[in-house]
Amino acid sequence: MSTISKKICMIGDFGVGKTSLIRRFVDREFSDQYLSTVGVKISRKPLQVEKEPGAEPIGMQLLIWDLEGHTKFKAIAPSYLQGSGGALIVADVTRIETIERVAEHIQLFASVNPKGALMVALNKADLVEPEKITKLKELSQEVVSGVSPGSALVLGVYSTSARTGEFVDEIFHKLALQTLVKT
């Protein structure tokens, strides 16, 4: 069976948990230690996806590009985003400004990959009460729907936790499947 490789980028401000989400998904690990990503780090994750329920699984290898979150990086970010089938835009539920900047990240990705698929992860959901998560999801939906073009690219907004693993596998699998559907 052949394996299809797809590039997925992690986009978001510094400290939102992009690297932690990757470690949870790829290595099944979590660490409280903060290590800032410099430039880009690429992780690989083999997985099986079904284009339709009950269909023969397709072997995939996700190439997950963990992009630096600092603003000085924005000038070279388009070259890293080139050729990506999708992106996971990550915001931190404990820092509202990271949610407000989701629109900028969507526009940046859409300017390079207008047909790419996007998902939004409201990360660190384990640090706030469920009622607040509901309000933050509503806010992020407003931010996403206010973006044009690009809002049609966003497949969904999920509250995630790299610490507990909440919705981590789901978002990566849905994003991987969407990159297959578009090819």
Residue frames as qw, qx, qy, qz and C-alpha x, y, z in Angstrom:
[[0.000, 0.890, 0.457, 0.000, 0.00, 0.00, 0.00],
 [0.408, 0.421, -0.028, 0.809, 1.36, 3.43, -0.90],
 [0.309, -0.636, -0.441, 0.552, 1.45, 6.30, 1.56],
 [0.213, 0.790, 0.260, 0.513, 0.34, 9.82, 0.73],
 [0.441, -0.250, -0.311, 0.804, 2.30, 12.65, 2.35],
 [0.017, -0.842, -0.369, -0.393, 0.52, 15.88, 3.24],
 [0.336, 0.139, -0.325, 0.873, 1.93, 19.06, 4.74],
 [0.344, -0.809, -0.459, -0.127, 0.03, 20.68, 7.60],
 [0.295, 0.412, -0.298, 0.809, 1.16, 23.93, 9.24],
 [0.419, -0.645, -0.548, 0.328, 0.65, 25.03, 12.83],
 [0.181, 0.511, 0.069, 0.838, 0.00, 28.78, 13.00],
 [0.463, -0.798, -0.380, -0.068, -0.57, 31.03, 16.00],
 [0.092, -0.892, 0.287, -0.338, 0.97, 33.50, 18.40],
 [0.367, 0.365, -0.767, 0.379, 3.87, 32.48, 20.64],
 [0.098, -0.136, 0.766, -0.620, 3.02, 30.42, 23.69],
 [0.680, -0.014, -0.043, -0.731, -0.43, 29.22, 22.54],
 [0.708, -0.181, 0.653, -0.199, 0.56, 25.55, 22.62],
 [0.709, 0.537, -0.319, -0.327, 1.32, 24.65, 19.00],
 [0.303, 0.464, -0.824, 0.114, 4.31, 22.51, 19.93],
 [0.362, -0.124, 0.780, -0.495, 2.41, 20.91, 22.84],
 [0.787, 0.312, 0.174, -0.502, -0.46, 19.91, 20.54],
 [0.641, 0.521, -0.546, -0.139, 2.02, 18.30, 18.15],
 [0.050, 0.374, -0.872, 0.312, 3.76, 16.43, 20.98],
 [0.596, 0.036, 0.587, -0.547, 0.39, 15.16, 22.25],
 [0.810, 0.430, -0.016, -0.398, -0.65, 13.99, 18.77],
 [0.617, 0.563, -0.551, -0.009, 2.67, 12.57, 17.53],
 [0.320, 0.346, -0.793, 0.386, 4.36, 11.32, 20.71],
 [0.642, -0.530, -0.520, -0.188, 1.40, 11.00, 23.11],
 [0.554, -0.222, -0.410, 0.690, 3.28, 13.20, 25.59],
 [0.085, -0.918, -0.186, -0.339, 2.80, 16.50, 27.40],
 [0.592, -0.117, -0.321, 0.729, 5.32, 18.71, 29.17],
 [0.160, -0.918, -0.313, 0.182, 4.77, 21.87, 31.19],
 [0.468, -0.446, 0.230, 0.728, 8.18, 23.18, 30.13],
 [0.449, 0.856, 0.163, -0.197, 7.94, 26.01, 27.63],
 [0.524, -0.250, 0.478, 0.659, 10.43, 25.91, 24.79],
 [0.383, 0.736, 0.020, -0.558, 9.97, 28.55, 22.12],
 [0.789, 0.329, 0.431, 0.289, 10.15, 27.27, 18.54],
 [0.099, -0.679, 0.309, 0.658, 12.75, 29.08, 16.45],
 [0.200, 0.310, -0.675, -0.638, 11.95, 29.16, 12.74],
 [0.826, 0.041, -0.207, -0.522, 10.24, 25.87, 11.94],
 [0.291, -0.292, 0.903, -0.121, 10.31, 22.32, 13.29],
 [0.672, 0.140, -0.464, -0.560, 8.90, 19.45, 11.22],
 [0.474, -0.167, 0.808, -0.307, 7.31, 16.37, 12.79],
 [0.428, 0.098, -0.746, -0.500, 6.03, 13.27, 10.99],
 [0.522, -0.013, 0.671, -0.527, 2.97, 11.24, 11.93],
 [0.204, -0.019, -0.868, -0.453, 1.78, 8.17, 10.02],
 [0.454, 0.172, 0.578, -0.656, -1.96, 7.55, 10.16],
 [0.091, 0.264, 0.889, 0.363, -4.82, 5.76, 8.44],
 [0.331, 0.299, 0.227, -0.866, -7.90, 7.68, 7.27],
 [0.332, 0.408, 0.836, 0.156, -11.10, 6.66, 5.53],
 [0.044, -0.078, -0.308, -0.947, -12.47, 8.98, 2.85],
 [0.630, -0.280, -0.257, -0.677, -15.91, 7.50, 3.56],
 [0.590, -0.347, 0.600, -0.413, -17.13, 5.42, 6.52],
 [0.886, 0.073, 0.443, -0.113, -16.42, 1.75, 5.85],
 [0.653, 0.723, -0.225, -0.017, -14.10, 2.51, 2.92],
 [0.877, 0.060, -0.177, 0.442, -10.63, 1.05, 2.60],
 [0.396, -0.846, 0.019, 0.357, -8.27, 3.06, 4.85],
 [0.571, 0.745, -0.107, 0.327, -5.71, 5.25, 3.13],
 [0.740, -0.341, -0.132, 0.565, -2.17, 5.40, 4.50],
 [0.159, 0.933, 0.022, 0.322, -0.99, 8.92, 5.14],
 [0.628, -0.202, -0.262, 0.704, 2.04, 10.60, 6.52],
 [0.051, -0.975, -0.198, -0.086, 1.40, 14.04, 7.96],
 [0.558, 0.168, -0.161, 0.797, 4.33, 16.42, 7.78],
 [0.280, -0.882, -0.378, 0.033, 3.45, 18.86, 10.55],
 [0.436, 0.419, -0.117, 0.788, 5.30, 22.16, 10.31],
 [0.429, -0.741, -0.396, 0.333, 5.48, 23.92, 13.68],
 [0.366, 0.643, 0.082, 0.668, 5.98, 27.58, 12.79],
 [0.332, -0.109, -0.397, 0.849, 7.49, 30.15, 15.10],
 [0.077, -0.771, -0.632, 0.000, 4.88, 32.42, 16.65],
 [0.287, -0.557, -0.103, 0.772, 6.75, 35.70, 16.91],
 [0.394, 0.843, 0.236, -0.280, 5.66, 38.69, 14.82],
 [0.043, -0.719, 0.521, 0.458, 9.14, 39.18, 13.29],
 [0.427, -0.038, 0.877, 0.217, 8.54, 35.82, 11.60],
 [0.537, 0.619, 0.455, -0.347, 5.54, 37.04, 9.55],
 [0.278, 0.747, -0.369, -0.478, 7.74, 38.33, 6.72],
 [0.144, 0.383, -0.878, -0.248, 9.10, 34.86, 5.94],
 [0.549, 0.089, 0.719, -0.417, 6.03, 32.86, 6.98],
 [0.732, 0.490, -0.013, -0.472, 4.55, 32.71, 3.44],
 [0.422, 0.524, -0.727, -0.136, 7.56, 30.72, 2.21],
 [0.138, -0.153, 0.929, -0.307, 6.97, 28.15, 4.99],
 [0.586, 0.295, 0.488, -0.576, 3.22, 28.00, 4.28],
 [0.483, 0.474, -0.493, -0.546, 3.77, 27.29, 0.56],
 [0.480, 0.174, -0.835, -0.206, 2.50, 23.87, -0.49],
 [0.161, -0.009, 0.820, -0.549, 0.53, 23.20, 2.68],
 [0.249, -0.342, -0.805, -0.415, -2.75, 21.32, 2.29],
 [0.472, -0.740, -0.415, -0.239, -4.05, 22.69, 5.55],
 [0.212, 0.392, -0.477, 0.757, -3.30, 24.50, 8.76],
 [0.505, -0.616, -0.587, 0.145, -4.28, 24.38, 12.37],
 [0.047, 0.626, -0.139, 0.766, -4.59, 27.87, 13.77],
 [0.587, -0.368, -0.636, 0.339, -4.04, 27.79, 17.51],
 [0.153, -0.682, 0.098, -0.708, -5.19, 30.33, 20.10],
 [0.311, -0.027, -0.772, 0.554, -4.86, 30.29, 23.89],
 [0.340, -0.683, -0.575, -0.295, -8.17, 30.51, 25.80],
 [0.511, -0.635, -0.318, 0.484, -6.39, 32.26, 28.67],
 [0.227, -0.390, 0.178, 0.874, -5.24, 35.10, 26.36],
 [0.472, 0.691, 0.476, -0.270, -8.16, 36.69, 24.48],
 [0.172, 0.786, -0.321, -0.500, -5.82, 38.65, 22.18],
 [0.205, -0.255, 0.881, 0.342, -4.65, 35.37, 20.63],
 [0.384, 0.493, 0.779, -0.050, -8.27, 34.60, 19.67],
 [0.258, 0.856, 0.138, -0.427, -8.71, 38.09, 18.24],
 [0.016, 0.663, -0.578, -0.475, -5.65, 37.53, 16.00],
 [0.622, 0.135, 0.768, 0.073, -7.04, 34.32, 14.48],
 [0.541, 0.787, 0.245, -0.170, -8.41, 36.38, 11.57],
 [0.090, 0.843, -0.470, -0.247, -4.88, 37.60, 10.70],
 [0.390, -0.318, 0.853, 0.138, -3.61, 34.02, 10.66],
 [0.634, 0.457, 0.620, -0.077, -6.50, 32.88, 8.44],
 [0.421, 0.883, -0.010, -0.207, -5.83, 35.69, 5.98],
 [0.109, -0.705, 0.663, 0.227, -2.10, 34.94, 5.90],
 [0.498, -0.051, 0.860, 0.101, -2.67, 31.25, 5.19],
 [0.572, 0.632, 0.508, -0.125, -5.45, 31.93, 2.63],
 [0.243, 0.881, -0.235, -0.330, -3.21, 34.41, 0.78],
 [0.078, -0.527, 0.815, 0.227, -0.67, 31.63, 0.17],
 [0.017, 0.068, 0.989, 0.130, -3.03, 28.60, -0.05],
 [0.442, -0.006, -0.013, -0.897, -6.49, 29.80, -1.11],
 [0.772, -0.062, -0.466, -0.428, -7.80, 26.22, -1.43],
 [0.322, 0.184, -0.832, 0.413, -6.25, 24.91, 1.77],
 [0.598, -0.569, -0.524, -0.207, -8.28, 23.64, 4.72],
 [0.057, 0.456, -0.473, 0.751, -8.20, 25.31, 8.13],
 [0.610, -0.557, -0.564, -0.001, -9.21, 24.37, 11.65],
 [0.078, -0.690, 0.305, -0.652, -9.07, 26.54, 14.73],
 [0.677, -0.264, -0.632, 0.269, -7.96, 25.13, 18.07],
 [0.311, -0.784, 0.151, -0.516, -8.82, 27.07, 21.22],
 [0.703, 0.115, -0.631, 0.307, -6.10, 25.45, 23.26],
 [0.155, 0.149, -0.649, 0.730, -5.59, 25.14, 27.03],
 [0.539, -0.419, -0.378, -0.625, -9.31, 24.45, 27.54],
 [0.693, -0.323, -0.605, 0.221, -8.46, 22.59, 30.74],
 [0.350, -0.032, -0.350, 0.869, -7.46, 25.92, 32.35],
 [0.280, -0.064, 0.058, -0.956, -10.89, 27.62, 32.18],
 [0.446, 0.219, 0.737, -0.459, -14.42, 26.67, 33.15],
 [0.335, 0.320, 0.815, 0.350, -16.75, 25.19, 30.48],
 [0.172, 0.859, 0.435, -0.206, -19.08, 28.25, 30.47],
 [0.083, -0.793, 0.273, 0.538, -16.17, 30.48, 29.47],
 [0.351, -0.111, 0.792, 0.487, -15.16, 28.04, 26.70],
 [0.324, 0.633, 0.698, 0.080, -18.66, 28.34, 25.21],
 [0.078, 0.939, 0.118, -0.313, -18.35, 32.16, 25.12],
 [0.235, -0.621, 0.538, 0.519, -14.84, 32.00, 23.65],
 [0.414, 0.184, 0.815, 0.362, -16.01, 29.59, 20.92],
 [0.264, 0.833, 0.483, -0.057, -18.78, 32.07, 20.05],
 [0.080, -0.879, 0.193, 0.430, -16.23, 34.90, 19.91],
 [0.333, -0.351, 0.718, 0.500, -13.92, 32.88, 17.68],
 [0.416, 0.486, 0.744, 0.194, -16.83, 31.96, 15.37],
 [0.161, 0.941, 0.204, -0.218, -17.52, 35.71, 15.00],
 [0.218, -0.711, 0.474, 0.471, -13.84, 36.34, 14.25],
 [0.419, -0.015, 0.820, 0.390, -13.79, 33.52, 11.67],
 [0.359, 0.670, 0.644, 0.085, -17.03, 34.60, 9.99],
 [0.044, 0.934, 0.033, -0.352, -15.72, 38.17, 9.71],
 [0.335, -0.466, 0.611, 0.545, -12.82, 37.03, 7.53],
 [0.751, 0.571, 0.325, -0.072, -13.16, 37.16, 3.79],
 [0.843, 0.061, -0.434, -0.310, -11.97, 35.39, 1.82],
 [0.248, 0.365, -0.829, 0.342, -11.08, 32.42, 3.91],
 [0.525, -0.182, 0.531, -0.639, -13.97, 31.81, 6.28],
 [0.893, 0.186, -0.142, -0.385, -15.24, 29.09, 3.92],
 [0.550, 0.434, -0.694, 0.167, -11.91, 27.33, 4.43],
 [0.189, -0.359, 0.709, -0.577, -12.42, 26.95, 8.18],
 [0.512, -0.127, -0.818, -0.228, -13.77, 23.47, 8.90],
 [0.632, -0.629, -0.442, -0.100, -14.45, 24.07, 12.55],
 [0.046, -0.664, 0.446, -0.598, -13.48, 25.57, 15.88],
 [0.817, -0.269, -0.508, 0.043, -12.57, 23.16, 18.68],
 [0.390, -0.797, 0.365, -0.283, -11.62, 23.62, 22.30],
 [0.846, 0.221, -0.451, 0.177, -8.49, 21.54, 22.83],
 [0.520, -0.775, 0.345, -0.097, -6.12, 20.62, 25.62],
 [0.568, 0.518, -0.630, 0.109, -2.64, 19.34, 24.93],
 [0.223, -0.409, 0.740, -0.485, -2.48, 18.37, 28.62],
 [0.658, 0.046, 0.615, -0.432, -5.57, 16.11, 28.59],
 [0.219, -0.016, 0.854, 0.472, -5.64, 15.30, 24.86],
 [0.376, 0.597, 0.566, -0.427, -9.18, 16.70, 24.48],
 [0.585, 0.759, 0.198, -0.205, -10.07, 16.88, 20.73],
 [0.170, -0.689, 0.556, 0.433, -6.39, 16.69, 19.69],
 [0.387, -0.010, 0.861, 0.330, -6.63, 13.52, 17.60],
 [0.401, 0.679, 0.604, -0.115, -9.98, 14.63, 16.14],
 [0.197, 0.898, -0.052, -0.391, -8.68, 17.93, 14.76],
 [0.147, -0.539, 0.708, 0.431, -5.61, 16.41, 13.18],
 [0.395, 0.182, 0.885, 0.166, -7.60, 13.52, 11.66],
 [0.375, 0.781, 0.455, -0.205, -10.29, 15.85, 10.26],
 [0.089, 0.849, -0.293, -0.432, -7.68, 18.16, 8.82],
 [0.279, -0.312, 0.836, 0.355, -5.77, 15.22, 7.28],
 [0.437, 0.434, 0.787, 0.029, -8.97, 13.86, 5.74],
 [0.300, 0.875, 0.204, -0.322, -9.84, 17.25, 4.28],
 [0.039, -0.692, 0.543, 0.474, -6.43, 17.52, 2.61],
 [0.339, 0.003, 0.904, 0.261, -7.15, 14.16, 0.94],
 [0.386, 0.663, 0.617, -0.178, -10.64, 15.19, -0.18],
 [0.194, 0.882, -0.053, -0.426, -9.24, 18.29, -1.89],
 [0.111, -0.520, 0.714, 0.456, -6.79, 16.26, -4.00]]
